[in-house]
């Protein structure tokens, strides 16, 4: 039994994957995506995995589910930007699922920085000559690594280095930084803040309200006068030389 199941449960999309464990590491065998809005509970999520990947979960060695929101006791979680709640305690037996773990999605993203895919990540800030996490040794660059991702909400995570018996180990940590107060700087950004508060009906704006999801649509509306859905605003505003892209 060398198959592993993975689920990336976001506020808008849910991605299902099946991996094979090989002597070389993990090989991605299949991946499918569906709208999160069509999933009502944990049972529906697991049924959809089986349906999309044409594989019963009883055949996999383990399942890992990354959820865009806070996690409780490794088997329960709730989405920050959607009503779906996850509780695998009750549904694992009916699917013949032997092992499962629910983690914050940006714990997964942080761990991915240690893989071959993570080695190709785009370097944004900090000294450019610092090696990627998987190539560092205990004697060099002990600074943590920050991971950011803008989707339905603003995801964030950390990799914190720790020296352990001459070896460098990395601890992944989640961070719900999308829910802190957003800092607006300058007159133009303050004007946008007034506009966004009125449009969103919020007295306190968070990064979730400004740079992702509905906030991106509000930003595009503020800059262009066009009131679009978040998906349409992203498609129109985040290409070429659009003012929305320059702000973003």
PEFENSUL-V821509 format. One record per pair of residues at least 6 apart in sequence whose ideal C-beta (glycine too) atoms are under 7 Angstrom apart, sorted by the first residue. I is the first residue (numbers start at 1). J is the second residue. D is the distance in whole Angstrom. If there is no record, write none. Layout:
# PEFENSUL-V821509
((I | J | D) (I | J | D))
This chain:
# PEFENSUL-V821509
((1 | 59 | 7) (1 | 61 | 5) (2 | 20 | 6) (2 | 21 | 5) (2 | 61 | 7) (3 | 18 | 6) (3 | 20 | 6) (3 | 59 | 6) (3 | 60 | 5) (3 | 61 | 6) (4 | 19 | 4) (4 | 21 | 6) (4 | 26 | 7) (4 | 60 | 6) (4 | 61 | 6) (4 | 62 | 6) (5 | 18 | 6) (5 | 49 | 6) (5 | 57 | 6) (5 | 60 | 5) (5 | 63 | 4) (6 | 17 | 4) (6 | 19 | 6) (6 | 64 | 5) (7 | 14 | 7) (7 | 16 | 6) (7 | 45 | 7) (7 | 49 | 6) (7 | 65 | 4) (8 | 14 | 7) (8 | 15 | 4) (8 | 66 | 5) (8 | 105 | 6) (9 | 36 | 7) (9 | 45 | 7) (9 | 65 | 6) (9 | 66 | 7) (9 | 67 | 5) (9 | 68 | 6) (9 | 79 | 7) (10 | 36 | 6) (10 | 68 | 5) (10 | 105 | 7) (10 | 151 | 6) (10 | 152 | 6) (11 | 36 | 6) (11 | 68 | 6) (11 | 79 | 6) (11 | 81 | 4) (11 | 82 | 5) (11 | 151 | 7) (11 | 152 | 3) (11 | 153 | 6) (12 | 36 | 6) (12 | 151 | 7) (12 | 152 | 5) (13 | 33 | 5) (13 | 35 | 6) (13 | 36 | 6) (14 | 34 | 6) (14 | 36 | 5) (14 | 39 | 6) (14 | 45 | 7) (15 | 31 | 6) (15 | 33 | 5) (16 | 31 | 7) (16 | 32 | 5) (16 | 48 | 7) (16 | 49 | 5) (16 | 52 | 5) (16 | 53 | 6) (17 | 28 | 6) (17 | 30 | 7) (17 | 31 | 4) (18 | 29 | 5) (18 | 30 | 5) (18 | 53 | 5) (18 | 55 | 6) (19 | 26 | 5) (19 | 27 | 6) (19 | 28 | 6) (19 | 29 | 6) (20 | 27 | 5) (20 | 29 | 5) (30 | 53 | 5) (32 | 52 | 4) (32 | 53 | 6) (34 | 48 | 6) (34 | 52 | 7) (36 | 82 | 6) (36 | 84 | 7) (39 | 45 | 5) (39 | 48 | 6) (39 | 84 | 6) (42 | 86 | 5) (42 | 87 | 5) (42 | 88 | 6) (42 | 91 | 5) (43 | 91 | 5) (46 | 57 | 6) (46 | 91 | 6) (46 | 95 | 5) (49 | 57 | 7) (50 | 56 | 6) (50 | 57 | 6) (57 | 63 | 7) (57 | 95 | 4) (57 | 96 | 6) (57 | 97 | 5) (58 | 95 | 7) (58 | 96 | 3) (61 | 99 | 7) (62 | 99 | 4) (62 | 100 | 7) (63 | 97 | 6) (63 | 100 | 4) (64 | 101 | 5) (64 | 103 | 7) (65 | 86 | 7) (65 | 102 | 5) (66 | 103 | 6) (66 | 104 | 7) (66 | 105 | 4) (66 | 108 | 4) (67 | 77 | 4) (67 | 79 | 7) (67 | 86 | 6) (67 | 102 | 6) (67 | 104 | 7) (67 | 105 | 6) (68 | 79 | 6) (68 | 80 | 6) (68 | 81 | 7) (68 | 105 | 5) (68 | 152 | 7) (68 | 153 | 6) (68 | 155 | 6) (69 | 77 | 6) (69 | 78 | 5) (69 | 79 | 5) (69 | 80 | 4) (70 | 77 | 7) (70 | 78 | 6) (70 | 176 | 7) (71 | 77 | 4) (71 | 102 | 5) (71 | 103 | 6) (71 | 104 | 5) (74 | 101 | 6) (74 | 102 | 6) (75 | 87 | 7) (75 | 88 | 5) (75 | 89 | 5) (75 | 100 | 7) (75 | 102 | 6) (76 | 86 | 6) (76 | 87 | 5) (76 | 102 | 7) (77 | 86 | 5) (77 | 102 | 5) (78 | 85 | 5) (80 | 153 | 6) (80 | 176 | 7) (81 | 152 | 5) (81 | 153 | 5) (81 | 208 | 7) (81 | 213 | 7) (86 | 102 | 6) (88 | 100 | 5) (88 | 102 | 6) (92 | 100 | 6) (104 | 174 | 4) (105 | 155 | 6) (106 | 147 | 6) (106 | 155 | 5) (106 | 156 | 6) (106 | 157 | 3) (106 | 174 | 5) (106 | 175 | 7) (107 | 157 | 6) (107 | 172 | 5) (107 | 174 | 5) (109 | 147 | 5) (109 | 149 | 6) (109 | 155 | 7) (109 | 157 | 5) (110 | 147 | 5) (110 | 157 | 4) (110 | 158 | 6) (110 | 159 | 5) (110 | 172 | 4) (111 | 172 | 5) (112 | 118 | 5) (113 | 121 | 6) (113 | 133 | 5) (113 | 145 | 6) (113 | 147 | 6) (113 | 159 | 6) (114 | 133 | 6) (114 | 134 | 5) (114 | 170 | 6) (118 | 132 | 7) (118 | 134 | 7) (119 | 132 | 5) (119 | 134 | 6) (130 | 141 | 5) (131 | 141 | 7) (133 | 145 | 6) (133 | 159 | 6) (133 | 170 | 6) (136 | 168 | 6) (137 | 168 | 6) (138 | 163 | 4) (138 | 166 | 6) (138 | 167 | 7) (138 | 168 | 5) (142 | 161 | 5) (144 | 158 | 5) (144 | 159 | 6) (144 | 160 | 5) (144 | 161 | 7) (145 | 158 | 7) (145 | 159 | 4) (146 | 158 | 6) (147 | 156 | 7) (147 | 157 | 4) (148 | 156 | 5) (149 | 155 | 4) (150 | 211 | 6) (150 | 212 | 5) (151 | 212 | 6) (152 | 212 | 6) (152 | 213 | 5) (153 | 178 | 5) (153 | 208 | 4) (153 | 212 | 5) (153 | 213 | 6) (154 | 177 | 7) (154 | 178 | 3) (154 | 207 | 4) (154 | 208 | 6) (154 | 211 | 6) (154 | 212 | 5) (155 | 178 | 7) (156 | 175 | 4) (156 | 177 | 4) (156 | 178 | 7) (157 | 172 | 6) (157 | 173 | 6) (157 | 174 | 5) (157 | 175 | 6) (158 | 173 | 4) (158 | 175 | 6) (159 | 170 | 5) (159 | 172 | 6) (160 | 170 | 7) (160 | 171 | 5) (160 | 173 | 6) (161 | 168 | 6) (161 | 170 | 6) (162 | 169 | 5) (162 | 171 | 6) (177 | 207 | 7) (178 | 206 | 6) (178 | 207 | 5) (178 | 208 | 4) (179 | 206 | 5) (179 | 208 | 6) (180 | 206 | 6) (180 | 207 | 7) (181 | 204 | 6) (181 | 206 | 7) (182 | 205 | 5) (182 | 206 | 6) (182 | 207 | 5) (182 | 210 | 5) (184 | 190 | 5) (184 | 193 | 5) (192 | 219 | 7) (192 | 222 | 5) (193 | 205 | 6) (195 | 222 | 5) (196 | 205 | 6) (196 | 209 | 6) (196 | 210 | 7) (196 | 215 | 7) (196 | 218 | 5) (197 | 203 | 6) (197 | 205 | 6) (199 | 218 | 5) (200 | 209 | 6) (200 | 214 | 7) (200 | 218 | 6) (202 | 209 | 6) (208 | 215 | 7) (209 | 215 | 5) (210 | 219 | 7) (211 | 248 | 7) (213 | 230 | 5) (214 | 230 | 6) (216 | 230 | 6) (216 | 233 | 5) (216 | 234 | 6) (217 | 228 | 6) (217 | 229 | 6) (217 | 230 | 5) (217 | 233 | 4) (219 | 244 | 6) (219 | 247 | 6) (220 | 226 | 6) (220 | 228 | 6) (220 | 233 | 4) (220 | 237 | 4) (220 | 244 | 5) (221 | 227 | 5) (223 | 243 | 4) (223 | 244 | 5) (223 | 247 | 7) (224 | 243 | 7) (224 | 244 | 7) (228 | 236 | 7) (237 | 244 | 3) (237 | 245 | 6) (238 | 244 | 7) (238 | 245 | 5) (238 | 248 | 6) (239 | 245 | 7))
